[in-house]
Amino acid sequence: MSRPMLQWCVALVLLAAATPALGRRSREVKKVGGRAVEELANDPVDSVSELHMPRFSESIPNITVTIGKDAVLACVVDNLKNYKVAWVRVDTQTILSIHHNVITQNPRISLSHTDHRSWYLHINDVQEADRGWYMCQINTDPMRSRVGYVQVVVPPSILDKETSSDMVVRENSNVSMNCKAEGYPEPYIMWRREDGEDINYNGNEVSVVDGELLYITRVSRLHMGAYLCIASNGVPPSISKRVLLRVQFPPMLTIPNQLEGAYMGQDVVLECHTEAYPSSINYWTTERGDMIVSALHVSGDKYEAVSTDDGYKKYMMLKIRNILRKDFGSYKCVAKNSLGETDGLIKLDEIPVPSTTSTTSTTSQPPTAGGKKRGRSKHSKQRHKHNEVVGAANKDFTTNRWDRGDSGPWDEFGGQDENPEIPSEGLAMDNPSSCTLGGSLVVASCLLSLFWLQ
């Protein structure tokens, strides 16, 4: 004898053992899960007898449970007396329990009751196969029953085999990214960028693209980035998969300033911006084509080359310290990858040194006692030497400054000028109207003084 037939036989024996009901009762037939289920309706003629019959005090509520969780169905019966309660799976006609006995061999199903009134059917670790109608029966004649539905919901999961993975495409080609997910109810799928930026979707800027397919025509480097396929169906948690899109293109560069100016002795910075994928090799060359190599962060280096990455973009910087005459000319920034090569030229020209003109008023003072020779003090000689250094570093440029030949407040240390090439008498100006020629600097100073005296 088959197992279902054995279950029905056991059920019939137990139901036949119940006390037969008295009086007439009408039956009401309901459609539950595509099957006809009879529920007893009270007959007014037998209302007195009905008071002594078992009855359901409340309906069996429908429940929704997430897969893997536990479910409990409650059947509450008043005035049960010697009648028995049974639980039956409607769609498969499987008897699950009769009174205190569990009939099914499913180890996840158990039974409990309280006070001979509330009868609970427990389903542990609910699976999708448990979704359906469940009936609580009382073995009256005719049988009385109530039904409840167990809805099993499943959070979404993405099917990796049917979903796109990271991809690399050429610029201006078309791209299709697919995403497949399963769950109950059926998941809703959308695409968005991981960085939160809008998607240039075939000419429109959108934040989200609905559906399993993300199709982009004529993809550009602006589409490069990570995309999230997000699946949700109202059952937490939602799930997403990250798809990284890389767009290949040859290098291109932009130069903020193609012409730079500097004076001798100055430090100058040259800049260049590049874009490329795969990532490019970037470097600088001189006008003669020599590659510039620098050890970063080493004091005294002539060149310092720095390259900073930002995705497919790079910032190139070349710092040239202490510009000399030979450093003027053209410099080239170069970017290369497997798809091509490009370069840009920056010209470095010499500009005049910015001048700061200053004059010093002088007055005649008598010689100091002690017969000191007129001349510069040590402090004065240091200033004079400083002017010579500045003039050497800036070609013929000298500051507009001269020293008195006679002693002044700064001549406390005494001493004679140690520079025989520029005698102190040639720079002395005891009388502004009579200028001794001591070079172009002195002539300019004299003219300026005479102008102010007029």
C-alpha positions in Angstrom: 0.0 0.0 0.0 1.4 3.4 -0.9 2.2 6.0 1.7 -0.6 8.5 0.8 -3.2 5.7 0.9 -1.9 4.6 4.3 -2.2 8.2 5.6 -5.8 8.4 4.4 -6.7 5.1 6.0 -5.3 6.2 9.3 -7.2 9.4 9.0 -10.4 7.7 8.2 -10.1 5.3 11.1 -9.5 8.2 13.5 -12.3 10.2 12.1 -14.7 7.2 12.3 -13.8 6.8 16.0 -15.2 10.2 16.8 -18.7 10.7 18.3 -21.2 11.2 15.5 -22.8 14.5 15.3 -26.5 15.0 15.6 -28.9 17.1 13.6 -28.8 18.5 10.2 -26.1 20.8 8.9 -25.6 22.4 5.5 -22.2 22.5 3.7 -20.5 25.4 2.0 -18.0 24.7 -0.7 -15.1 27.1 -1.1 -12.3 27.2 -3.7 -8.9 27.1 -2.0 -5.8 26.9 -4.1 -7.9 25.5 -7.0 -9.5 22.8 -4.9 -13.0 22.6 -3.5 -13.0 22.7 0.4 -16.2 22.2 2.4 -16.9 24.3 5.5 -19.9 23.6 7.7 -22.6 26.3 7.9 -25.0 26.2 10.9 -28.6 25.2 10.3 -31.0 27.3 12.3 -33.1 24.3 13.0 -30.3 22.6 15.0 -29.1 25.7 16.8 -29.6 24.1 20.2 -27.6 21.1 19.2 -25.0 23.3 17.7 -24.2 24.8 21.0 -22.7 21.5 22.1 -20.6 21.0 19.0 -17.0 22.1 18.6 -16.5 25.3 16.6 -13.6 27.5 15.5 -13.3 30.6 17.6 -11.3 32.5 15.0 -10.0 32.1 11.5 -6.5 30.9 10.6 -4.5 34.0 9.6 -2.5 34.0 6.4 1.2 34.4 7.2 4.3 35.5 5.2 7.7 34.2 6.2 11.1 34.6 4.7 12.8 31.5 3.5 14.9 29.9 6.2 12.8 31.3 9.0 10.2 29.4 11.1 6.4 29.6 10.6 3.6 28.9 13.0 -0.1 28.3 12.1 -2.7 28.5 14.9 -6.0 26.7 15.0 -8.3 27.7 17.9 -11.2 25.4 18.7 -13.9 25.9 21.4 -15.8 23.0 22.9 -13.7 20.3 21.3 -14.7 17.7 23.8 -13.8 14.2 22.4 -13.4 15.4 18.9 -10.0 15.5 17.3 -8.0 18.1 15.3 -6.0 17.3 12.2 -3.7 19.4 10.0 -3.7 18.7 6.3 -1.7 20.2 3.4 -4.4 21.1 0.9 -2.5 21.1 -2.5 -0.9 17.7 -1.9 -3.7 16.2 0.3 -1.0 15.2 2.8 -2.1 14.6 6.4 0.5 16.3 8.6 -0.9 15.6 12.1 -3.9 14.1 13.8 -4.6 15.3 17.3 -1.3 14.7 19.3 0.4 12.7 16.6 2.6 14.0 13.7 1.9 11.8 10.7 4.2 13.4 8.1 7.8 12.2 7.9 9.0 15.7 7.3 11.4 16.4 10.2 10.8 20.2 9.9 7.2 19.9 11.0 6.1 19.6 14.6 2.9 20.1 16.7 2.0 21.8 19.9 -1.2 22.7 21.8 -2.4 24.5 24.9 -5.4 23.7 27.1 -6.9 21.4 24.5 -8.1 24.5 22.6 -5.2 26.0 20.6 -3.5 23.7 18.1 -0.2 24.9 16.5 1.5 23.6 13.4 5.2 24.5 13.4 7.3 24.6 10.2 11.0 25.1 10.8 13.5 26.4 8.3 10.7 27.2 5.8 11.5 26.4 2.2 9.8 27.5 -1.0 8.2 24.1 -1.2 6.2 24.9 1.9 4.4 27.8 0.2 0.6 27.0 0.0 -2.7 26.4 1.8 -3.0 24.5 5.1 -6.2 23.2 6.6 -7.2 22.6 10.2 -10.0 19.9 10.4 -12.3 18.7 13.2 -13.6 15.2 12.7 -17.3 16.1 13.1 -19.9 14.8 10.7 -19.8 16.5 8.4 -16.2 17.6 8.8 -15.5 21.2 9.9 -12.4 23.0 8.7 -10.5 26.3 8.4 -7.7 27.2 6.0 -4.7 29.5 6.1 -2.0 30.4 3.6 1.7 30.3 4.1 3.5 32.7 1.8 7.2 32.1 1.5 9.2 35.1 0.2 12.8 34.9 -1.0 15.2 37.9 -1.0 16.8 38.6 -4.3 20.1 37.1 -5.5 22.0 37.9 -8.6 22.9 35.1 -11.0 26.6 35.6 -11.7 26.6 33.3 -14.7 24.0 35.4 -16.5 25.3 38.8 -15.3 28.1 40.8 -17.0 31.5 41.0 -15.4 34.2 43.7 -15.7 34.8 44.7 -19.3 37.3 46.6 -21.4 36.1 48.2 -24.6 37.4 50.7 -27.2 36.1 54.2 -27.3 33.2 54.9 -29.7 32.0 51.2 -29.6 28.6 50.1 -28.2 28.4 48.4 -24.8 25.8 46.0 -23.3 25.7 45.2 -19.6 23.3 42.6 -18.5 22.0 41.7 -15.0 19.9 38.7 -14.0 18.4 38.1 -10.6 16.0 35.7 -8.9 13.8 35.8 -5.8 10.2 35.8 -4.8 8.4 38.1 -5.6 10.3 38.7 -8.9 13.1 41.2 -8.2 13.1 44.7 -9.7 16.5 45.6 -11.3 18.2 49.0 -11.9 21.6 50.3 -12.8 23.4 53.3 -11.4 27.0 54.6 -11.2 28.9 53.7 -8.0 30.3 57.3 -7.7 26.7 58.7 -7.8 27.4 60.7 -11.0 24.7 60.8 -13.7 24.9 58.3 -16.6 25.2 59.7 -20.1 22.6 57.3 -21.5 22.4 57.7 -25.2 22.4 61.5 -25.1 20.4 61.9 -21.8 21.9 62.5 -18.4 20.1 60.1 -16.0 20.8 59.0 -12.5 19.2 55.5 -12.8 18.5 53.1 -15.7 15.7 50.6 -15.1 15.8 47.0 -16.3 18.2 44.2 -16.8 20.0 45.7 -19.8 22.2 48.7 -19.8 23.0 49.5 -23.4 25.3 52.5 -24.2 26.0 53.6 -27.8 29.3 55.2 -28.8 30.9 54.8 -25.4 33.4 57.4 -24.4 36.0 57.9 -21.7 33.4 59.8 -19.7 31.5 56.5 -19.2 34.5 54.9 -17.6 33.9 53.8 -14.0 32.1 51.3 -11.8 28.4 50.5 -12.3 26.1 48.8 -9.8 23.4 46.4 -10.8 20.8 46.5 -7.9 18.1 43.9 -7.4 15.3 44.4 -4.9 11.8 42.9 -4.3 10.8 44.3 -1.0 12.3 41.4 1.0 15.5 42.6 2.7 18.3 42.7 2.0 18.6 44.2 -1.5 21.7 43.0 -3.4 24.0 44.5 -5.9 26.9 43.5 -8.2 29.7 45.8 -9.3 30.7 45.9 -12.9 33.8 47.9 -13.8 33.8 49.5 -17.3 37.1 50.5 -18.8 37.3 52.5 -22.1 40.5 52.3 -24.1 41.8 55.4 -26.0 45.2 56.7 -27.1 46.9 59.5 -25.1 45.9 63.1 -25.4 47.3 66.1 -23.6 46.6 69.8 -22.8 49.1 72.5 -21.8 47.9 75.3 -19.6 50.7 77.7 -20.7 52.7 77.0 -23.8 54.9 80.0 -23.3 56.7 80.6 -19.9 59.0 83.4 -18.9 61.7 83.5 -16.3 64.8 85.5 -15.4 68.2 84.1 -14.5 68.5 82.7 -11.0 64.7 82.0 -10.7 62.9 78.7 -10.2 60.2 77.9 -12.8 57.4 75.3 -13.0 56.1 73.8 -16.3 52.8 71.9 -16.3 51.1 69.4 -18.6 47.8 67.4 -18.3 47.3 64.0 -20.1 44.5 61.5 -20.5 45.0 57.9 -21.6 43.9 54.3 -21.0 45.7 52.0 -20.7 47.7 54.2 -18.4 50.4 56.1 -20.3 54.2 56.4 -19.7 54.9 60.1 -19.2 58.2 62.0 -19.3 59.9 65.3 -20.2 62.6 66.0 -22.7 64.8 69.0 -23.4 65.1 70.9 -26.7 67.8 68.5 -27.8 65.6 65.5 -27.1 67.4 64.4 -24.0 65.1 62.8 -21.4 64.9 64.6 -18.1 65.4 62.2 -15.1 65.3 63.6 -11.6 65.7 62.1 -8.1 62.8 63.5 -6.2 63.2 65.2 -2.8 66.9 65.5 -3.1 68.2 68.9 -2.2 70.2 70.6 -4.9 68.7 68.8 -7.9 68.4 70.8 -11.1 65.2 69.2 -12.1 62.2 67.8 -10.2 59.6 65.9 -12.2 56.3 64.9 -10.6 53.4 62.9 -12.1 50.1 62.5 -10.2 47.3 60.0 -11.3 43.6 60.6 -11.1 41.9 57.7 -12.8 42.8 57.9 -16.5 44.1 61.5 -16.0 47.6 62.5 -15.1 49.1 65.8 -14.0 52.8 66.3 -15.0 55.0 69.0 -13.4 58.6 69.9 -14.2 60.4 72.2 -11.8 63.7 73.8 -13.0 65.8 75.4 -10.2 68.2 78.3 -10.5 67.6 79.1 -14.2 70.8 79.7 -16.2 71.2 81.0 -19.7 71.6 77.5 -21.1 68.2 76.5 -19.6 66.2 78.7 -21.8 64.6 77.0 -24.8 61.9 74.4 -25.5 60.7 71.5 -23.3 58.5 68.7 -24.4 56.1 66.6 -22.3 55.5 63.1 -23.8 52.7 60.5 -23.1 52.8 57.0 -24.6 50.6 53.9 -24.3 49.9 50.8 -26.4 47.4 52.7 -28.6 49.5 55.7 -29.5 51.7 58.6 -28.5 51.4 62.3 -28.2 53.5 65.3 -27.0 53.3 69.0 -26.3 55.9 71.8 -26.5 56.4 74.5 -23.8 58.8 77.4 -24.6 60.8 78.9 -21.8 62.0 82.5 -22.6 64.2 84.9 -20.7 62.6 88.0 -19.2 64.3 91.1 -17.6 64.9 90.9 -13.9 62.2 93.0 -12.0 63.9 96.2 -10.8 63.5 98.0 -7.4 64.9 101.6 -7.7 65.9 103.4 -4.5 67.9 106.6 -3.8 69.7 107.7 -0.6 70.0 111.3 0.4 73.4 112.4 1.5 74.8 115.4 3.5 78.3 116.8 3.9 80.0 116.0 7.1 83.5 117.1 8.3 86.2 114.6 8.7 86.3 112.9 12.1 89.1 113.5 14.4 92.0 111.2 14.4 92.7 111.6 10.7 90.8 108.6 9.5 91.0 108.1 5.8 87.8 108.6 4.0 86.4 105.3 2.8 83.8 102.6 3.3 83.3 100.7 6.5 83.1 97.0 6.6 79.4 97.2 6.4 79.6 99.4 3.4 82.0 97.1 1.7 79.7 94.2 2.2 76.9 96.1 0.6 79.1 97.0 -2.3 80.1 93.4 -2.8 76.5 92.4 -2.7 75.7 94.8 -5.6 78.5 93.2 -7.6 77.0 89.7 -7.1 73.6 90.8 -8.1 74.9 92.4 -11.2 76.8 89.3 -12.1 73.8 87.1 -11.7 71.6 89.5 -13.7 74.0 90.4 -16.5 74.6 94.2 -16.4 72.0 95.0 -13.8 73.1 96.9 -10.7 71.1 98.5 -7.9 70.8 102.3 -7.8 72.9 102.8 -4.6 76.2 104.6 -3.8 78.3 105.2 -0.7 79.7 108.4 0.6 83.4 108.8 0.5 83.6 110.5 3.8 82.9 108.8 7.1 79.5 108.7 8.4 77.6 107.0 11.2 78.3 103.6 9.7 82.1 104.2 9.5 82.8 103.5 13.2 85.0 100.5 12.2 87.1 102.6 9.8 89.1 101.1 7.1 89.9 101.8 3.5 88.1 100.4 0.5 89.6 97.1 -0.5 88.3 97.2 -4.0 90.9 99.0 -6.2 88.7 98.7 -9.3 86.0 101.1 -8.0 87.8 103.9 -5.9 85.7 105.4 -3.2 86.6 108.9 -4.4 84.8 108.1 -7.6 81.6 107.4 -5.7 81.8 110.3 -3.2 79.3 113.1 -3.6 80.2 115.8 -1.1 78.6 118.3 -3.5 75.7 117.1 -5.5 76.3 119.7 -8.2 79.8 118.4 -8.9 79.8 114.7 -9.9 82.9 112.8 -10.5 82.6 110.3 -13.3 82.8 106.8 -11.8 80.8 104.8 -14.2 77.3 104.8 -15.7 75.7 104.2 -12.3 77.3 107.4 -10.9 76.3 109.5 -13.9 72.7 108.3 -13.6 72.7 109.1 -9.9 74.1 112.6 -10.4 71.6 113.4 -13.0 68.8 112.3 -10.7 70.2 114.5 -7.9 70.6 117.6 -10.1 67.0 117.2 -11.2 65.7 117.3 -7.7 67.9 120.4 -6.8 66.4 122.5 -9.6 
